[in-house]
């Protein structure tokens, strides 16, 4: 996972993504799935707030092609789904939540 440090790096990464409004939650198929967050913890995917849905360069490399910017108390992390029937989540990049909020 890439750790972004500032607004410039965030802009560069987001320039390669199509951002869409977040859905209220991810599919119920993702229940009990977790992702590796930039804060150092693993969080449940189905109950973590979503800042945006993504489709772009980072997402195109995943098996399904769906990406989400998930936000915990301290970090925002772009995750992509992998797999067809048994999804898993791969963390692409992360940034401090405060920096993302200054961008939006």
N, C-alpha and C positions, 0 to 999 in steps of 0.2 A: 504494500500500500504506500502511495506517495503522500508525504506530509507537506501540504501547502503552508507557506509562512506569512503571506501578505495578500493584499487586494490585487496586486498586479498578477501574481501567480494564479489566483482564483479566476480573474478575467480571462487569462490565457486558456485555462482548462474549460471554462464555460463557453468560450468561443467555438469550441468543437462539439458542443452539445445543442440539441433542440430541447428547450425547456417547455414543459407543459404544466398546467395547474395540477396540483397534487390530488390524488383520489383520497377519499376519507380513510380508507384502509387498504392494505394489500389483500389479495385473495385469501379466503379461509384455508386454502391449501397450504398456506405458509405458516399455519399455526405450529408452534413449538420449534420454529426455525430461528436461528440467531445470526448475527453478523458481527464481525470484528470492527469495533469503533476506534476512532482516533484517541479516545480518552483512555484506552487500554483495557476496556471491558468488552464483553460480549453482551449484546442487547437483543431482546426478542423483536423480530421483524414486524410481527403483526400488531404490536402495541406502541411502536416508536413513531412519533410524529413525522410526517412526510413534508418536506419543504417544496419539492417539485418532482415531477416525473421527467425522465430524460430519454432521449434517443439520439445517439451521435457516435462519434469515433470510439469512445470507451465502451459504449454499450454494444456496438456492432461486433465486438470480439466475444460477446457472451453467446451461449447457445440459444437463448430465447430472444434476446434483444430488448429487454426491459431494464430500465435503470431507475433508481430512486435516490434522491438526496434525503437521507434520514438524519434526524436531529435529536441528540440527547441534551443533557443539561449543559454540556461544555463544548461539544464538537458537532460538526455536520460532516457526513460521510457519504460519498457516492458509492452505491452498491449496485451490482448487476446480477440478474438471475442467471443461473447456469443449470443446464439439464432440461429434460423434456417432461418426464413424469415425476421425478423426484427432485424438486428444485433445491438448489443451495445458493448461497449468496457470496459473491466475491467483492471485497472492498477495493475500490480503484484509487480513490484519494480521500483525504480528510483535511479539515481546516477548523480552526477555532470558531465556535458558533458566533461570537461577537463580530468577527470579520465578515462572515456570510450575511449577518443581519445588516451590516453597513452597506452591503452590495445591493440588497433587495429593496 
